[in-house]
Amino acid sequence: MLSYSGRVQLIKSILFGVQTYWAQIFLIPKKIMKMIETICRTFLWTGSSEFSKKTLIAWDRICQPKAAGGLNVINMKIWNKAAVLKYLWALAMKKDAMWIRWAYTYYIKNRHIKDIHTPKVAAWVVRKIIEAKDEVMKMRTDQHSIATILESFVKHGKFQIHKAYVQMQPQFIKVEWNMQADCIFCGKAEETFDHLYFGCHSTNKLWERILKWLGHTRLIGDWNHELIWISSMAKKKECKAKMITAAFAMVVYCIWRERNSMRFNMGRYIDEVCKEIAMHIHIQGRKKIKWRPGLDFVNKLP
């Protein structure tokens, strides 16, 4: 059974083969593109090729660059459009090919490529190639013609589909964030990772309070110290050690979540966070028989 990262790598390999071979030979119909996308999407989330609507993240988001939060999987819809531009470029440059001479003889004649309308009686492939000029028009400026834009994707006399693909992808605006540097919890020090976990008095007390609730009193150290301690605790088989390990993971998560909540919205009081962690431990503990003696001991809120 492949992991998610393994499935992503396999999907990238398959799509790479499609775009480097089949997309170079002929135009792929939308129906086929949709089927390929469905199979890849289903395989990513289920590990099977059987159709399923189980999708945790939209496929368009998966295809975005990693800098934009995606996995940089090839968007075959956009790639197919970029591949069509290769044929449009050959048509605009009047390359020496039989199909180009045929298209000029029957449809384009003496007109410029930008001035012709899509002929309804033409073959499906010819119509799609001529319609591709609309995609070029979206990239066009007052200073650049269709031919000039198409030539910008050419290197050493060969049309580079990848260049067109990059240009046709959604452009993300870079935003310069101007965020408060002080700790959102205490406001007395710069917010760094080490301060957030557990250099801050508030987060330190939160972890100390949860440990005390679990019947373990100790002096809280910095992040590295706590990580070493919880790693040794996780190796123990006692129910109390397992509960402390689960509580630590929940505390780390809640600190980061509440930090973001207080930055952008309205955070919650520490009592509410402690109550949530306690409820999480009890709910998780109901599924584990070995935890039951420990749950009886922590039947009060921290």
C-alpha positions in Angstrom: 0.0 0.0 0.0 1.6 3.3 -1.1 1.7 6.3 1.1 0.2 9.6 0.0 3.6 10.9 -1.1 4.2 7.7 -3.0 0.9 8.0 -4.8 1.6 11.6 -5.7 5.0 10.6 -7.2 3.3 7.8 -9.2 0.6 10.2 -10.4 3.3 12.7 -11.5 5.1 10.0 -13.4 2.0 8.9 -15.2 0.9 12.5 -16.1 4.5 13.2 -17.2 4.3 10.4 -19.7 0.9 11.6 -21.0 2.1 15.2 -21.5 5.5 14.3 -23.1 4.1 11.7 -25.5 0.4 11.7 -26.2 -0.1 15.5 -25.8 2.7 16.0 -28.3 1.0 13.8 -31.0 -2.6 14.8 -30.9 -5.2 16.9 -29.0 -6.7 15.1 -26.1 -10.5 15.5 -25.9 -12.0 17.1 -22.7 -13.8 13.9 -21.9 -10.6 11.9 -21.8 -8.9 14.6 -19.8 -11.7 14.4 -17.2 -11.4 10.7 -17.0 -7.6 10.9 -16.4 -8.2 13.5 -13.7 -10.9 11.4 -12.0 -8.7 8.3 -12.0 -5.7 10.2 -10.6 -7.8 12.0 -8.0 -9.5 8.7 -6.8 -6.1 6.9 -6.7 -4.6 9.7 -4.6 -7.2 9.6 -1.9 -8.3 6.0 -1.9 -5.3 4.1 -3.4 -7.8 2.5 -5.8 -8.7 3.2 -9.4 -12.4 2.6 -8.7 -14.5 5.7 -8.9 -15.0 7.5 -5.6 -16.1 11.0 -4.6 -13.8 11.0 -1.6 -11.6 14.1 -2.0 -10.1 15.9 0.9 -8.7 18.8 -1.3 -9.9 20.0 -4.7 -7.8 18.7 -7.6 -7.2 22.3 -8.9 -5.6 23.0 -5.5 -3.4 19.9 -5.8 -2.1 21.1 -9.2 -1.0 24.5 -7.8 2.7 25.1 -7.2 4.1 24.2 -3.8 4.6 27.9 -3.1 0.9 28.4 -3.4 0.0 25.4 -1.2 -0.3 22.7 -3.9 1.7 19.6 -4.8 2.8 20.8 -8.2 1.0 18.0 -10.0 0.6 18.8 -13.7 -2.8 20.3 -14.5 -3.6 18.4 -17.7 -6.4 20.8 -18.7 -4.0 23.7 -18.8 -1.2 21.6 -20.3 -3.5 20.4 -23.1 -4.3 24.1 -23.9 -0.6 24.9 -23.9 0.0 22.0 -26.3 -2.6 23.3 -28.7 -0.7 26.6 -28.9 2.2 24.6 -30.4 0.0 23.8 -33.4 -1.4 27.4 -33.5 2.2 28.7 -33.6 3.0 26.3 -36.5 -0.1 27.5 -38.3 0.7 31.2 -37.7 4.3 30.7 -38.9 3.1 28.8 -42.0 5.4 25.9 -41.3 6.1 23.4 -44.1 3.6 20.7 -43.3 0.8 19.1 -45.3 -1.9 19.8 -42.8 -0.9 23.5 -42.6 -1.0 23.9 -46.4 -4.4 22.2 -46.4 -5.7 24.5 -43.6 -4.6 27.6 -45.5 -6.0 26.3 -48.8 -9.5 25.6 -47.5 -10.0 27.8 -44.4 -7.5 30.5 -43.8 -6.6 31.4 -47.4 -4.9 34.8 -47.5 -6.0 36.1 -44.1 -4.0 36.5 -41.0 -4.5 34.0 -38.2 -5.9 36.7 -35.8 -8.5 37.8 -38.3 -10.2 34.5 -39.1 -13.3 33.1 -37.4 -13.5 29.5 -36.4 -15.0 27.7 -39.5 -18.0 25.6 -38.4 -17.5 23.1 -41.2 -13.8 22.4 -40.4 -12.6 19.3 -38.7 -12.7 19.2 -34.9 -8.9 19.4 -34.6 -8.7 22.5 -36.9 -11.5 24.3 -34.9 -9.7 23.6 -31.6 -6.4 25.0 -33.0 -8.0 28.2 -34.3 -10.0 28.6 -31.1 -6.7 28.5 -29.1 -6.0 32.1 -30.2 -8.5 33.2 -27.5 -6.1 31.8 -24.9 -3.3 33.8 -26.5 -5.5 36.9 -26.4 -5.8 36.6 -22.6 -2.0 37.0 -22.4 -1.9 39.8 -25.0 -1.0 43.4 -24.3 -1.2 46.5 -26.5 2.4 46.1 -27.5 2.4 42.4 -28.4 0.6 40.6 -31.2 -0.5 37.0 -31.2 2.5 36.0 -33.3 4.9 37.9 -30.9 3.5 36.1 -27.9 3.7 32.7 -29.5 7.3 33.4 -30.5 8.1 34.1 -26.8 7.6 30.4 -26.2 10.1 29.4 -28.8 13.7 28.4 -28.1 16.2 27.4 -30.8 13.3 27.1 -33.3 11.2 24.7 -31.2 8.0 25.6 -29.4 8.4 25.1 -25.6 5.0 23.9 -24.3 6.3 24.2 -20.7 6.8 27.9 -21.1 3.2 28.3 -22.4 2.0 26.1 -19.5 3.7 28.3 -16.9 2.3 31.5 -18.5 -1.3 30.1 -18.6 -1.4 29.0 -15.0 -3.2 31.3 -12.5 -0.9 34.0 -11.3 -0.7 34.5 -7.6 -0.2 38.0 -6.2 2.6 38.2 -3.7 1.5 40.0 -0.5 3.9 41.5 1.9 2.7 40.7 5.4 3.2 43.2 8.1 2.5 41.2 11.2 3.0 42.0 14.9 6.3 40.4 16.1 5.5 40.2 19.8 4.0 37.1 21.3 0.2 37.1 21.1 -0.2 35.4 24.4 2.1 37.4 26.8 3.1 40.4 24.6 6.4 40.5 26.5 8.8 38.9 24.0 9.4 38.3 20.3 7.3 35.4 19.0 9.7 32.7 18.1 9.2 28.9 18.0 11.1 28.4 21.2 9.2 31.2 23.0 5.9 29.9 21.8 6.7 26.4 23.0 7.1 26.7 26.2 9.2 29.8 26.8 6.0 31.9 27.0 4.5 32.0 30.5 1.0 31.3 29.2 1.8 28.2 27.1 4.2 26.9 29.9 1.4 27.1 32.4 -1.1 25.4 30.0 1.2 22.4 29.7 1.9 22.4 33.4 -1.8 22.5 34.2 -2.6 19.6 31.9 0.2 17.5 33.4 -1.0 18.3 36.9 -4.5 17.2 35.9 -3.0 13.9 34.7 -1.3 13.5 38.1 2.2 14.4 37.0 4.0 17.4 38.6 7.3 18.6 37.1 9.2 21.7 36.1 8.5 22.5 32.4 11.6 23.1 30.3 12.1 24.4 26.8 10.9 22.7 23.6 13.9 20.4 23.1 13.8 19.4 26.8 10.1 18.6 26.6 10.5 16.7 23.3 13.2 14.5 24.8 11.1 13.9 27.9 7.8 13.1 26.0 9.8 10.8 23.6 10.9 8.7 26.6 7.4 8.8 28.0 5.9 7.5 24.7 8.0 4.3 24.9 6.4 3.3 28.2 3.4 0.9 28.1 1.5 2.3 31.2 -1.9 3.9 30.4 -0.8 7.1 32.2 2.2 7.5 29.9 0.0 7.0 26.9 -2.4 9.6 28.1 0.3 12.1 28.8 1.7 11.5 25.3 -1.7 12.1 23.7 -2.2 15.2 25.8 1.2 16.6 24.7 0.2 16.3 21.0 -3.1 18.0 21.8 -1.4 20.8 23.7 1.1 21.5 20.8 -1.8 21.6 18.4 -4.0 23.8 20.5 -1.2 26.3 21.2 -0.6 26.8 17.4 -4.4 26.9 16.7 -5.1 29.5 19.4 -2.1 31.5 18.3 -3.6 31.8 14.8 -7.1 32.4 16.2 -5.9 35.3 18.3 -3.9 36.7 15.4 -6.7 36.8 13.0 -9.9 36.5 15.0 -10.8 36.2 18.6 -9.0 33.6 20.8 -10.3 31.6 23.7 -9.6 31.6 27.4 -7.1 29.0 28.7 -9.9 27.3 30.7 -11.8 26.5 27.5 -8.6 25.1 25.9 -8.0 22.9 29.0 -11.6 21.7 28.9 -11.2 20.8 25.2 -8.0 18.8 25.8 -9.6 16.9 28.7 -12.7 16.1 26.6 -10.4 14.9 23.8 -8.5 12.6 26.2 -11.7 11.1 27.5 -13.2 10.5 24.1 -10.0 8.9 22.8 -9.7 6.9 26.0 -13.2 5.3 25.5 -11.7 3.4 22.5 -8.8 2.1 24.6 -9.5 -0.5 27.3 -6.1 0.0 29.0 -6.9 3.7 29.5 -10.0 3.1 31.6 -8.2 3.0 35.0 -6.5 6.3 34.2 -9.7 7.9 33.0 -11.3 7.2 36.4 -8.5 9.2 38.0 -9.0 12.3 35.8 -12.8 12.5 36.1 -12.5 16.3 36.9 -11.7 19.2 34.6 -8.1 20.5 34.8 
